[in-house]
Amino acid sequence: MINYNNKQYVCLLDLGFEIIRGKWKAVILCHLIEGPKRFLELQRITCGVSQKVLNEQLRELEEDGLIDKIIYAEVPPRVEYKLTEKGRELAPALKMIEDWSKKHYSEFIQNIEE
């Protein structure tokens, strides 16, 4: 058993999936691969996530060391989120899962603008 954040996991794969589990975490990480993003930009490009849920997901990703929250000393304050080195290391795995989905489930892909 593996203990992390007062929870037990049966293996490292179980732990790894827990870190990115949820509807929005992997999506957020994929968008941050392209570069730093502000909160409202992330909310807009994730299409449907509420402000509350986005805040929670960003906080959890930050606590797990996958993203950094950068607060600029400006008026009004500007906040950006970016991947940490640990988060960037996940990029190939996320891309591999995305490519696998395209290969095996492409018939279900619909153009959102239709």
PDB file as gemmi writes it, atoms N, CA and C in Angstrom:
CRYST1    1.000    1.000    1.000  90.00  90.00  90.00 P 1                      
ATOM      1  N   MET A   1       0.835  -1.189   0.000  1.00  0.00           N  
ATOM      2  CA  MET A   1       0.000   0.000   0.000  1.00  0.00           C  
ATOM      3  C   MET A   1       0.876   1.247   0.000  1.00  0.00           C  
ATOM      4  N   ILE A   2       0.343   2.276  -0.619  1.00  0.00           N  
ATOM      5  CA  ILE A   2       1.034   3.559  -0.695  1.00  0.00           C  
ATOM      6  C   ILE A   2       0.173   4.588   0.028  1.00  0.00           C  
ATOM      7  N   ASN A   3       0.768   5.323   0.945  1.00  0.00           N  
ATOM      8  CA  ASN A   3       0.065   6.375   1.676  1.00  0.00           C  
ATOM      9  C   ASN A   3       0.473   7.727   1.118  1.00  0.00           C  
ATOM     10  N   TYR A   4      -0.522   8.537   0.730  1.00  0.00           N  
ATOM     11  CA  TYR A   4      -0.272   9.886   0.219  1.00  0.00           C  
ATOM     12  C   TYR A   4      -1.454  10.757   0.620  1.00  0.00           C  
ATOM     13  N   ASN A   5      -1.175  11.863   1.279  1.00  0.00           N  
ATOM     14  CA  ASN A   5      -2.228  12.794   1.718  1.00  0.00           C  
ATOM     15  C   ASN A   5      -3.331  12.091   2.509  1.00  0.00           C  
ATOM     16  N   ASN A   6      -2.930  11.245   3.434  1.00  0.00           N  
ATOM     17  CA  ASN A   6      -3.860  10.533   4.318  1.00  0.00           C  
ATOM     18  C   ASN A   6      -4.804   9.594   3.570  1.00  0.00           C  
ATOM     19  N   LYS A   7      -4.421   9.156   2.380  1.00  0.00           N  
ATOM     20  CA  LYS A   7      -5.203   8.177   1.629  1.00  0.00           C  
ATOM     21  C   LYS A   7      -4.290   7.027   1.250  1.00  0.00           C  
ATOM     22  N   GLN A   8      -4.876   5.865   1.045  1.00  0.00           N  
ATOM     23  CA  GLN A   8      -4.102   4.692   0.667  1.00  0.00           C  
ATOM     24  C   GLN A   8      -4.403   4.302  -0.778  1.00  0.00           C  
ATOM     25  N   TYR A   9      -3.351   3.897  -1.473  1.00  0.00           N  
ATOM     26  CA  TYR A   9      -3.456   3.491  -2.869  1.00  0.00           C  
ATOM     27  C   TYR A   9      -2.821   2.117  -3.022  1.00  0.00           C  
ATOM     28  N   VAL A  10      -3.387   1.306  -3.903  1.00  0.00           N  
ATOM     29  CA  VAL A  10      -2.904  -0.065  -4.047  1.00  0.00           C  
ATOM     30  C   VAL A  10      -1.605  -0.141  -4.841  1.00  0.00           C  
ATOM     31  N   CYS A  11      -1.349   0.849  -5.705  1.00  0.00           N  
ATOM     32  CA  CYS A  11      -0.114   0.847  -6.487  1.00  0.00           C  
ATOM     33  C   CYS A  11       0.179   2.266  -6.958  1.00  0.00           C  
ATOM     34  N   LEU A  12       1.339   2.457  -7.558  1.00  0.00           N  
ATOM     35  CA  LEU A  12       1.715   3.781  -8.038  1.00  0.00           C  
ATOM     36  C   LEU A  12       0.822   4.261  -9.176  1.00  0.00           C  
ATOM     37  N   LEU A  13       0.317   3.344  -9.990  1.00  0.00           N  
ATOM     38  CA  LEU A  13      -0.609   3.727 -11.055  1.00  0.00           C  
ATOM     39  C   LEU A  13      -1.898   4.288 -10.459  1.00  0.00           C  
ATOM     40  N   ASP A  14      -2.397   3.657  -9.423  1.00  0.00           N  
ATOM     41  CA  ASP A  14      -3.586   4.135  -8.714  1.00  0.00           C  
ATOM     42  C   ASP A  14      -3.347   5.546  -8.191  1.00  0.00           C  
ATOM     43  N   LEU A  15      -2.202   5.782  -7.598  1.00  0.00           N  
ATOM     44  CA  LEU A  15      -1.845   7.111  -7.097  1.00  0.00           C  
ATOM     45  C   LEU A  15      -1.751   8.112  -8.242  1.00  0.00           C  
ATOM     46  N   GLY A  16      -1.079   7.737  -9.320  1.00  0.00           N  
ATOM     47  CA  GLY A  16      -0.930   8.636 -10.463  1.00  0.00           C  
ATOM     48  C   GLY A  16      -2.267   9.052 -11.054  1.00  0.00           C  
ATOM     49  N   PHE A  17      -3.175   8.092 -11.196  1.00  0.00           N  
ATOM     50  CA  PHE A  17      -4.489   8.428 -11.730  1.00  0.00           C  
ATOM     51  C   PHE A  17      -5.289   9.287 -10.757  1.00  0.00           C  
ATOM     52  N   GLU A  18      -5.099   9.093  -9.473  1.00  0.00           N  
ATOM     53  CA  GLU A  18      -5.796   9.924  -8.489  1.00  0.00           C  
ATOM     54  C   GLU A  18      -5.386  11.387  -8.629  1.00  0.00           C  
ATOM     55  N   ILE A  19      -4.111  11.625  -8.916  1.00  0.00           N  
ATOM     56  CA  ILE A  19      -3.598  12.991  -9.039  1.00  0.00           C  
ATOM     57  C   ILE A  19      -4.288  13.723 -10.189  1.00  0.00           C  
ATOM     58  N   ILE A  20      -4.585  13.035 -11.291  1.00  0.00           N  
ATOM     59  CA  ILE A  20      -5.199  13.701 -12.445  1.00  0.00           C  
ATOM     60  C   ILE A  20      -6.667  13.315 -12.633  1.00  0.00           C  
ATOM     61  N   ARG A  21      -7.242  12.626 -11.648  1.00  0.00           N  
ATOM     62  CA  ARG A  21      -8.640  12.184 -11.736  1.00  0.00           C  
ATOM     63  C   ARG A  21      -9.579  13.381 -11.706  1.00  0.00           C  
ATOM     64  N   GLY A  22     -10.690  13.226 -12.340  1.00  0.00           N  
ATOM     65  CA  GLY A  22     -11.692  14.281 -12.386  1.00  0.00           C  
ATOM     66  C   GLY A  22     -11.887  14.719 -13.821  1.00  0.00           C  
ATOM     67  N   LYS A  23     -13.003  15.339 -14.061  1.00  0.00           N  
ATOM     68  CA  LYS A  23     -13.348  15.725 -15.419  1.00  0.00           C  
ATOM     69  C   LYS A  23     -12.421  16.806 -15.968  1.00  0.00           C  
ATOM     70  N   TRP A  24     -11.886  17.669 -15.104  1.00  0.00           N  
ATOM     71  CA  TRP A  24     -11.209  18.861 -15.595  1.00  0.00           C  
ATOM     72  C   TRP A  24      -9.704  18.875 -15.434  1.00  0.00           C  
ATOM     73  N   LYS A  25      -9.140  18.089 -14.546  1.00  0.00           N  
ATOM     74  CA  LYS A  25      -7.703  18.199 -14.284  1.00  0.00           C  
ATOM     75  C   LYS A  25      -6.853  17.925 -15.521  1.00  0.00           C  
ATOM     76  N   ALA A  26      -7.109  16.833 -16.215  1.00  0.00           N  
ATOM     77  CA  ALA A  26      -6.316  16.520 -17.411  1.00  0.00           C  
ATOM     78  C   ALA A  26      -6.529  17.569 -18.489  1.00  0.00           C  
ATOM     79  N   VAL A  27      -7.756  18.076 -18.602  1.00  0.00           N  
ATOM     80  CA  VAL A  27      -8.058  19.121 -19.587  1.00  0.00           C  
ATOM     81  C   VAL A  27      -7.269  20.385 -19.266  1.00  0.00           C  
ATOM     82  N   ILE A  28      -7.256  20.769 -18.005  1.00  0.00           N  
ATOM     83  CA  ILE A  28      -6.493  21.950 -17.579  1.00  0.00           C  
ATOM     84  C   ILE A  28      -5.016  21.760 -17.896  1.00  0.00           C  
ATOM     85  N   LEU A  29      -4.481  20.604 -17.545  1.00  0.00           N  
ATOM     86  CA  LEU A  29      -3.065  20.328 -17.807  1.00  0.00           C  
ATOM     87  C   LEU A  29      -2.756  20.407 -19.298  1.00  0.00           C  
ATOM     88  N   CYS A  30      -3.623  19.856 -20.126  1.00  0.00           N  
ATOM     89  CA  CYS A  30      -3.405  19.896 -21.578  1.00  0.00           C  
ATOM     90  C   CYS A  30      -3.377  21.333 -22.095  1.00  0.00           C  
ATOM     91  N   HIS A  31      -4.247  22.179 -21.575  1.00  0.00           N  
ATOM     92  CA  HIS A  31      -4.245  23.579 -22.005  1.00  0.00           C  
ATOM     93  C   HIS A  31      -3.001  24.314 -21.514  1.00  0.00           C  
ATOM     94  N   LEU A  32      -2.515  23.950 -20.342  1.00  0.00           N  
ATOM     95  CA  LEU A  32      -1.323  24.619 -19.817  1.00  0.00           C  
ATOM     96  C   LEU A  32      -0.046  24.151 -20.501  1.00  0.00           C  
ATOM     97  N   ILE A  33      -0.096  23.037 -21.217  1.00  0.00           N  
ATOM     98  CA  ILE A  33       1.066  22.590 -21.994  1.00  0.00           C  
ATOM     99  C   ILE A  33       1.407  23.657 -23.035  1.00  0.00           C  
ATOM    100  N   GLU A  34       0.379  24.325 -23.554  1.00  0.00           N  
ATOM    101  CA  GLU A  34       0.566  25.362 -24.568  1.00  0.00           C  
ATOM    102  C   GLU A  34       1.212  26.623 -24.004  1.00  0.00           C  
ATOM    103  N   GLY A  35       1.194  26.787 -22.686  1.00  0.00           N  
ATOM    104  CA  GLY A  35       1.793  27.959 -22.045  1.00  0.00           C  
ATOM    105  C   GLY A  35       0.920  28.456 -20.913  1.00  0.00           C  
ATOM    106  N   PRO A  36       1.428  29.437 -20.155  1.00  0.00           N  
ATOM    107  CA  PRO A  36       0.680  29.975 -19.018  1.00  0.00           C  
ATOM    108  C   PRO A  36      -0.674  30.544 -19.445  1.00  0.00           C  
ATOM    109  N   LYS A  37      -1.649  30.414 -18.562  1.00  0.00           N  
ATOM    110  CA  LYS A  37      -3.002  30.910 -18.833  1.00  0.00           C  
ATOM    111  C   LYS A  37      -3.538  31.610 -17.593  1.00  0.00           C  
ATOM    112  N   ARG A  38      -4.375  32.606 -17.824  1.00  0.00           N  
ATOM    113  CA  ARG A  38      -5.076  33.277 -16.739  1.00  0.00           C  
ATOM    114  C   ARG A  38      -6.354  32.504 -16.426  1.00  0.00           C  
ATOM    115  N   PHE A  39      -6.922  32.771 -15.254  1.00  0.00           N  
ATOM    116  CA  PHE A  39      -8.088  32.032 -14.781  1.00  0.00           C  
ATOM    117  C   PHE A  39      -9.249  32.096 -15.775  1.00  0.00           C  
ATOM    118  N   LEU A  40      -9.637  33.310 -16.188  1.00  0.00           N  
ATOM    119  CA  LEU A  40     -10.783  33.442 -17.086  1.00  0.00           C  
ATOM    120  C   LEU A  40     -10.530  32.791 -18.440  1.00  0.00           C  
ATOM    121  N   GLU A  41      -9.285  32.816 -18.891  1.00  0.00           N  
ATOM    122  CA  GLU A  41      -8.940  32.138 -20.142  1.00  0.00           C  
ATOM    123  C   GLU A  41      -9.130  30.629 -19.994  1.00  0.00           C  
ATOM    124  N   LEU A  42      -8.677  30.075 -18.870  1.00  0.00           N  
ATOM    125  CA  LEU A  42      -8.884  28.640 -18.616  1.00  0.00           C  
ATOM    126  C   LEU A  42     -10.367  28.302 -18.534  1.00  0.00           C  
ATOM    127  N   GLN A  43     -11.134  29.158 -17.887  1.00  0.00           N  
ATOM    128  CA  GLN A  43     -12.565  28.906 -17.761  1.00  0.00           C  
ATOM    129  C   GLN A  43     -13.232  28.930 -19.135  1.00  0.00           C  
ATOM    130  N   ARG A  44     -12.826  29.860 -19.982  1.00  0.00           N  
ATOM    131  CA  ARG A  44     -13.415  29.974 -21.312  1.00  0.00           C  
ATOM    132  C   ARG A  44     -13.074  28.766 -22.184  1.00  0.00           C  
ATOM    133  N   ILE A  45     -11.811  28.339 -22.182  1.00  0.00           N  
ATOM    134  CA  ILE A  45     -11.402  27.264 -23.088  1.00  0.00           C  
ATOM    135  C   ILE A  45     -11.771  25.872 -22.581  1.00  0.00           C  
ATOM    136  N   THR A  46     -12.152  25.742 -21.321  1.00  0.00           N  
ATOM    137  CA  THR A  46     -12.585  24.437 -20.828  1.00  0.00           C  
ATOM    138  C   THR A  46     -14.074  24.196 -21.058  1.00  0.00           C  
ATOM    139  N   CYS A  47     -14.787  25.196 -21.523  1.00  0.00           N  
ATOM    140  CA  CYS A  47     -16.189  25.032 -21.980  1.00  0.00           C  
ATOM    141  C   CYS A  47     -17.088  24.332 -20.978  1.00  0.00           C  
ATOM    142  N   GLY A  48     -17.478  25.013 -19.945  1.00  0.00           N  
ATOM    143  CA  GLY A  48     -18.493  24.442 -19.080  1.00  0.00           C  
ATOM    144  C   GLY A  48     -18.108  24.269 -17.629  1.00  0.00           C  
ATOM    145  N   VAL A  49     -16.864  24.453 -17.290  1.00  0.00           N  
ATOM    146  CA  VAL A  49     -16.475  24.303 -15.894  1.00  0.00           C  
ATOM    147  C   VAL A  49     -16.908  25.554 -15.119  1.00  0.00           C  
ATOM    148  N   SER A  50     -17.469  25.353 -13.948  1.00  0.00           N  
ATOM    149  CA  SER A  50     -17.878  26.490 -13.128  1.00  0.00           C  
ATOM    150  C   SER A  50     -16.652  27.113 -12.467  1.00  0.00           C  
ATOM    151  N   GLN A  51     -16.804  28.339 -12.029  1.00  0.00           N  
ATOM    152  CA  GLN A  51     -15.711  29.044 -11.362  1.00  0.00           C  
ATOM    153  C   GLN A  51     -15.288  28.298 -10.104  1.00  0.00           C  
ATOM    154  N   LYS A  52     -16.258  27.800  -9.337  1.00  0.00           N  
ATOM    155  CA  LYS A  52     -15.972  27.075  -8.098  1.00  0.00           C  
ATOM    156  C   LYS A  52     -15.155  25.814  -8.373  1.00  0.00           C  
ATOM    157  N   VAL A  53     -15.604  25.020  -9.342  1.00  0.00           N  
ATOM    158  CA  VAL A  53     -14.917  23.766  -9.654  1.00  0.00           C  
ATOM    159  C   VAL A  53     -13.527  24.041 -10.224  1.00  0.00           C  
ATOM    160  N   LEU A  54     -13.415  25.026 -11.102  1.00  0.00           N  
ATOM    161  CA  LEU A  54     -12.103  25.368 -11.666  1.00  0.00           C  
ATOM    162  C   LEU A  54     -11.143  25.778 -10.558  1.00  0.00           C  
ATOM    163  N   ASN A  55     -11.617  26.593  -9.629  1.00  0.00           N  
ATOM    164  CA  ASN A  55     -10.788  26.991  -8.483  1.00  0.00           C  
ATOM    165  C   ASN A  55     -10.322  25.779  -7.696  1.00  0.00           C  
ATOM    166  N   GLU A  56     -11.223  24.851  -7.421  1.00  0.00           N  
ATOM    167  CA  GLU A  56     -10.877  23.646  -6.657  1.00  0.00           C  
ATOM    168  C   GLU A  56      -9.845  22.798  -7.401  1.00  0.00           C  
ATOM    169  N   GLN A  57     -10.067  22.600  -8.696  1.00  0.00           N  
ATOM    170  CA  GLN A  57      -9.152  21.779  -9.488  1.00  0.00           C  
ATOM    171  C   GLN A  57      -7.770  22.421  -9.570  1.00  0.00           C  
ATOM    172  N   LEU A  58      -7.722  23.733  -9.776  1.00  0.00           N  
ATOM    173  CA  LEU A  58      -6.436  24.438  -9.830  1.00  0.00           C  
ATOM    174  C   LEU A  58      -5.713  24.344  -8.482  1.00  0.00           C  
ATOM    175  N   ARG A  59      -6.442  24.495  -7.403  1.00  0.00           N  
ATOM    176  CA  ARG A  59      -5.843  24.412  -6.068  1.00  0.00           C  
ATOM    177  C   ARG A  59      -5.259  23.013  -5.834  1.00  0.00           C  
ATOM    178  N   GLU A  60      -5.993  21.974  -6.225  1.00  0.00           N  
ATOM    179  CA  GLU A  60      -5.500  20.606  -6.044  1.00  0.00           C  
ATOM    180  C   GLU A  60      -4.277  20.337  -6.913  1.00  0.00           C  
ATOM    181  N   LEU A  61      -4.291  20.808  -8.156  1.00  0.00           N  
ATOM    182  CA  LEU A  61      -3.129  20.627  -9.031  1.00  0.00           C  
ATOM    183  C   LEU A  61      -1.917  21.361  -8.473  1.00  0.00           C  
ATOM    184  N   GLU A  62      -2.155  22.524  -7.883  1.00  0.00           N  
ATOM    185  CA  GLU A  62      -1.058  23.286  -7.260  1.00  0.00           C  
ATOM    186  C   GLU A  62      -0.532  22.554  -6.018  1.00  0.00           C  
ATOM    187  N   GLU A  63      -1.427  22.033  -5.188  1.00  0.00           N  
ATOM    188  CA  GLU A  63      -1.023  21.295  -3.987  1.00  0.00           C  
ATOM    189  C   GLU A  63      -0.211  20.051  -4.341  1.00  0.00           C  
ATOM    190  N   ASP A  64      -0.539  19.423  -5.465  1.00  0.00           N  
ATOM    191  CA  ASP A  64       0.185  18.226  -5.902  1.00  0.00           C  
ATOM    192  C   ASP A  64       1.456  18.560  -6.675  1.00  0.00           C  
ATOM    193  N   GLY A  65       1.743  19.853  -6.843  1.00  0.00           N  
ATOM    194  CA  GLY A  65       2.995  20.270  -7.463  1.00  0.00           C  
ATOM    195  C   GLY A  65       3.022  20.186  -8.976  1.00  0.00           C  
ATOM    196  N   LEU A  66       1.839  20.123  -9.623  1.00  0.00           N  
ATOM    197  CA  LEU A  66       1.797  20.030 -11.080  1.00  0.00           C  
ATOM    198  C   LEU A  66       1.724  21.391 -11.754  1.00  0.00           C  
ATOM    199  N   ILE A  67       1.190  22.384 -11.043  1.00  0.00           N  
ATOM    200  CA  ILE A  67       1.125  23.730 -11.597  1.00  0.00           C  
ATOM    201  C   ILE A  67       1.601  24.744 -10.561  1.00  0.00           C  
ATOM    202  N   ASP A  68       1.988  25.899 -11.059  1.00  0.00           N  
ATOM    203  CA  ASP A  68       2.334  27.045 -10.210  1.00  0.00           C  
ATOM    204  C   ASP A  68       1.327  28.144 -10.456  1.00  0.00           C  
ATOM    205  N   LYS A  69       0.974  28.837  -9.396  1.00  0.00           N  
ATOM    206  CA  LYS A  69       0.114  30.021  -9.475  1.00  0.00           C  
ATOM    207  C   LYS A  69       1.029  31.224  -9.311  1.00  0.00           C  
ATOM    208  N   ILE A  70       1.063  32.065 -10.319  1.00  0.00           N  
ATOM    209  CA  ILE A  70       1.943  33.229 -10.296  1.00  0.00           C  
ATOM    210  C   ILE A  70       1.081  34.472 -10.134  1.00  0.00           C  
ATOM    211  N   ILE A  71       1.336  35.219  -9.072  1.00  0.00           N  
ATOM    212  CA  ILE A  71       0.598  36.450  -8.805  1.00  0.00           C  
ATOM    213  C   ILE A  71       1.539  37.615  -9.059  1.00  0.00           C  
ATOM    214  N   TYR A  72       1.176  38.453 -10.029  1.00  0.00           N  
ATOM    215  CA  TYR A  72       1.993  39.609 -10.384  1.00  0.00           C  
ATOM    216  C   TYR A  72       1.577  40.808  -9.539  1.00  0.00           C  
ATOM    217  N   ALA A  73       2.565  41.560  -9.074  1.00  0.00           N  
ATOM    218  CA  ALA A  73       2.313  42.729  -8.229  1.00  0.00           C  
ATOM    219  C   ALA A  73       1.882  43.901  -9.109  1.00  0.00           C  
ATOM    220  N   GLU A  74       0.647  43.853  -9.542  1.00  0.00           N  
ATOM    221  CA  GLU A  74       0.071  44.901 -10.374  1.00  0.00           C  
ATOM    222  C   GLU A  74      -1.278  45.292  -9.788  1.00  0.00           C  
ATOM    223  N   VAL A  75      -1.796  46.404 -10.247  1.00  0.00           N  
ATOM    224  CA  VAL A  75      -3.135  46.818  -9.837  1.00  0.00           C  
ATOM    225  C   VAL A  75      -3.978  46.945 -11.094  1.00  0.00           C  
ATOM    226  N   PRO A  76      -5.033  46.144 -11.262  1.00  0.00           N  
ATOM    227  CA  PRO A  76      -5.414  45.025 -10.395  1.00  0.00           C  
ATOM    228  C   PRO A  76      -4.431  43.869 -10.530  1.00  0.00           C  
ATOM    229  N   PRO A  77      -4.361  42.990  -9.524  1.00  0.00           N  
ATOM    230  CA  PRO A  77      -3.416  41.880  -9.578  1.00  0.00           C  
ATOM    231  C   PRO A  77      -3.711  40.957 -10.765  1.00  0.00           C  
ATOM    232  N   ARG A  78      -2.658  40.495 -11.395  1.00  0.00           N  
ATOM    233  CA  ARG A  78      -2.778  39.549 -12.510  1.00  0.00           C  
ATOM    234  C   ARG A  78      -2.285  38.203 -12.011  1.00  0.00           C  
ATOM    235  N   VAL A  79      -3.065  37.145 -12.276  1.00  0.00           N  
ATOM    236  CA  VAL A  79      -2.716  35.801 -11.836  1.00  0.00           C  
ATOM    237  C   VAL A  79      -2.647  34.899 -13.060  1.00  0.00           C  
ATOM    238  N   GLU A  80      -1.572  34.126 -13.157  1.00  0.00           N  
ATOM    239  CA  GLU A  80      -1.421  33.151 -14.222  1.00  0.00           C  
ATOM    240  C   GLU A  80      -1.108  31.795 -13.616  1.00  0.00           C  
ATOM    241  N   TYR A  81      -1.458  30.752 -14.354  1.00  0.00           N  
ATOM    242  CA  TYR A  81      -1.146  29.387 -13.966  1.00  0.00           C  
ATOM    243  C   TYR A  81      -0.248  28.793 -15.034  1.00  0.00           C  
ATOM    244  N   LYS A  82       0.772  28.063 -14.582  1.00  0.00           N  
ATOM    245  CA  LYS A  82       1.675  27.414 -15.532  1.00  0.00           C  
ATOM    246  C   LYS A  82       2.093  26.067 -14.978  1.00  0.00           C  
ATOM    247  N   LEU A  83       2.537  25.198 -15.876  1.00  0.00           N  
ATOM    248  CA  LEU A  83       2.998  23.881 -15.458  1.00  0.00           C  
ATOM    249  C   LEU A  83       4.336  23.978 -14.750  1.00  0.00           C  
ATOM    250  N   THR A  84       4.522  23.152 -13.752  1.00  0.00           N  
ATOM    251  CA  THR A  84       5.827  22.975 -13.128  1.00  0.00           C  
ATOM    252  C   THR A  84       6.588  21.935 -13.957  1.00  0.00           C  
ATOM    253  N   GLU A  85       7.807  21.669 -13.590  1.00  0.00           N  
ATOM    254  CA  GLU A  85       8.568  20.626 -14.279  1.00  0.00           C  
ATOM    255  C   GLU A  85       7.853  19.278 -14.130  1.00  0.00           C  
ATOM    256  N   LYS A  86       7.345  19.013 -12.938  1.00  0.00           N  
ATOM    257  CA  LYS A  86       6.601  17.768 -12.700  1.00  0.00           C  
ATOM    258  C   LYS A  86       5.379  17.696 -13.611  1.00  0.00           C  
ATOM    259  N   GLY A  87       4.684  18.808 -13.783  1.00  0.00           N  
ATOM    260  CA  GLY A  87       3.524  18.853 -14.666  1.00  0.00           C  
ATOM    261  C   GLY A  87       3.907  18.657 -16.126  1.00  0.00           C  
ATOM    262  N   ARG A  88       5.025  19.266 -16.540  1.00  0.00           N  
ATOM    263  CA  ARG A  88       5.483  19.102 -17.928  1.00  0.00           C  
ATOM    264  C   ARG A  88       5.860  17.655 -18.222  1.00  0.00           C  
ATOM    265  N   GLU A  89       6.336  16.931 -17.220  1.00  0.00           N  
ATOM    266  CA  GLU A  89       6.689  15.523 -17.413  1.00  0.00           C  
ATOM    267  C   GLU A  89       5.457  14.660 -17.724  1.00  0.00           C  
ATOM    268  N   LEU A  90       4.272  15.130 -17.358  1.00  0.00           N  
ATOM    269  CA  LEU A  90       3.031  14.400 -17.649  1.00  0.00           C  
ATOM    270  C   LEU A  90       2.579  14.587 -19.094  1.00  0.00           C  
ATOM    271  N   ALA A  91       3.055  15.620 -19.768  1.00  0.00           N  
ATOM    272  CA  ALA A  91       2.581  15.960 -21.112  1.00  0.00           C  
ATOM    273  C   ALA A  91       2.636  14.784 -22.089  1.00  0.00           C  
ATOM    274  N   PRO A  92       3.744  14.044 -22.193  1.00  0.00           N  
ATOM    275  CA  PRO A  92       3.765  12.922 -23.137  1.00  0.00           C  
ATOM    276  C   PRO A  92       2.714  11.848 -22.823  1.00  0.00           C  
ATOM    277  N   ALA A  93       2.480  11.581 -21.553  1.00  0.00           N  
ATOM    278  CA  ALA A  93       1.478  10.579 -21.179  1.00  0.00           C  
ATOM    279  C   ALA A  93       0.079  11.049 -21.553  1.00  0.00           C  
ATOM    280  N   LEU A  94      -0.219  12.324 -21.312  1.00  0.00           N  
ATOM    281  CA  LEU A  94      -1.529  12.857 -21.672  1.00  0.00           C  
ATOM    282  C   LEU A  94      -1.718  12.846 -23.184  1.00  0.00           C  
ATOM    283  N   LYS A  95      -0.674  13.198 -23.920  1.00  0.00           N  
ATOM    284  CA  LYS A  95      -0.732  13.189 -25.382  1.00  0.00           C  
ATOM    285  C   LYS A  95      -0.947  11.759 -25.895  1.00  0.00           C  
ATOM    286  N   MET A  96      -0.300  10.797 -25.277  1.00  0.00           N  
ATOM    287  CA  MET A  96      -0.447   9.398 -25.671  1.00  0.00           C  
ATOM    288  C   MET A  96      -1.898   8.926 -25.469  1.00  0.00           C  
ATOM    289  N   ILE A  97      -2.508   9.303 -24.358  1.00  0.00           N  
ATOM    290  CA  ILE A  97      -3.903   8.941 -24.098  1.00  0.00           C  
ATOM    291  C   ILE A  97      -4.818   9.623 -25.106  1.00  0.00           C  
ATOM    292  N   GLU A  98      -4.532  10.882 -25.407  1.00  0.00           N  
ATOM    293  CA  GLU A  98      -5.332  11.605 -26.402  1.00  0.00           C  
ATOM    294  C   GLU A  98      -5.230  10.932 -27.776  1.00  0.00           C  
ATOM    295  N   ASP A  99      -4.016  10.574 -28.192  1.00  0.00           N  
ATOM    296  CA  ASP A  99      -3.813   9.896 -29.479  1.00  0.00           C  
ATOM    297  C   ASP A  99      -4.513   8.541 -29.513  1.00  0.00           C  
ATOM    298  N   TRP A 100      -4.458   7.806 -28.414  1.00  0.00           N  
ATOM    299  CA  TRP A 100      -5.142   6.516 -28.323  1.00  0.00           C  
ATOM    300  C   TRP A 100      -6.651   6.709 -28.491  1.00  0.00           C  
ATOM    301  N   SER A 101      -7.197   7.744 -27.838  1.00  0.00           N  
ATOM    302  CA  SER A 101      -8.635   8.027 -27.952  1.00  0.00           C  
ATOM    303  C   SER A 101      -9.013   8.366 -29.386  1.00  0.00           C  
ATOM    304  N   LYS A 102      -8.186   9.183 -30.047  1.00  0.00           N  
ATOM    305  CA  LYS A 102      -8.452   9.536 -31.452  1.00  0.00           C  
ATOM    306  C   LYS A 102      -8.450   8.293 -32.329  1.00  0.00           C  
ATOM    307  N   LYS A 103      -7.500   7.409 -32.094  1.00  0.00           N  
ATOM    308  CA  LYS A 103      -7.366   6.205 -32.911  1.00  0.00           C  
ATOM    309  C   LYS A 103      -8.570   5.277 -32.754  1.00  0.00           C  
ATOM    310  N   HIS A 104      -9.014   5.091 -31.530  1.00  0.00           N  
ATOM    311  CA  HIS A 104     -10.032   4.085 -31.269  1.00  0.00           C  
ATOM    312  C   HIS A 104     -11.457   4.623 -31.153  1.00  0.00           C  
ATOM    313  N   TYR A 105     -11.614   5.925 -31.000  1.00  0.00           N  
ATOM    314  CA  TYR A 105     -12.943   6.486 -30.800  1.00  0.00           C  
ATOM    315  C   TYR A 105     -13.217   7.694 -31.687  1.00  0.00           C  
ATOM    316  N   SER A 106     -12.513   7.818 -32.801  1.00  0.00           N  
ATOM    317  CA  SER A 106     -12.660   8.990 -33.671  1.00  0.00           C  
ATOM    318  C   SER A 106     -14.070   9.130 -34.239  1.00  0.00           C  
ATOM    319  N   GLU A 107     -14.802   8.033 -34.357  1.00  0.00           N  
ATOM    320  CA  GLU A 107     -16.161   8.119 -34.902  1.00  0.00           C  
ATOM    321  C   GLU A 107     -17.107   8.884 -33.979  1.00  0.00           C  
ATOM    322  N   PHE A 108     -16.710   9.081 -32.722  1.00  0.00           N  
ATOM    323  CA  PHE A 108     -17.551   9.807 -31.770  1.00  0.00           C  
ATOM    324  C   PHE A 108     -17.200  11.290 -31.679  1.00  0.00           C  
ATOM    325  N   ILE A 109     -16.158  11.711 -32.364  1.00  0.00           N  
ATOM    326  CA  ILE A 109     -15.736  13.111 -32.321  1.00  0.00           C  
ATOM    327  C   ILE A 109     -16.705  13.936 -33.149  1.00  0.00           C  
ATOM    328  N   GLN A 110     -17.227  14.983 -32.536  1.00  0.00           N  
ATOM    329  CA  GLN A 110     -18.133  15.892 -33.218  1.00  0.00           C  
ATOM    330  C   GLN A 110     -17.549  17.291 -33.184  1.00  0.00           C  
ATOM    331  N   ASN A 111     -17.803  18.024 -34.230  1.00  0.00           N  
ATOM    332  CA  ASN A 111     -17.383  19.423 -34.252  1.00  0.00           C  
ATOM    333  C   ASN A 111     -18.315  20.201 -33.335  1.00  0.00           C  
ATOM    334  N   ILE A 112     -17.779  20.846 -32.334  1.00  0.00           N  
ATOM    335  CA  ILE A 112     -18.572  21.572 -31.337  1.00  0.00           C  
ATOM    336  C   ILE A 112     -19.378  22.700 -31.994  1.00  0.00           C  
ATOM    337  N   GLU A 113     -18.864  23.254 -33.073  1.00  0.00           N  
ATOM    338  CA  GLU A 113     -19.519  24.398 -33.703  1.00  0.00           C  
ATOM    339  C   GLU A 113     -20.652  24.002 -34.627  1.00  0.00           C  
ATOM    340  N   GLU A 114     -20.906  22.718 -34.806  1.00  0.00           N  
ATOM    341  CA  GLU A 114     -21.989  22.290 -35.699  1.00  0.00           C  
ATOM    342  C   GLU A 114     -23.347  22.643 -35.162  1.00  0.00           C  
TER     343      GLU A 114                                                      
END                                                                             
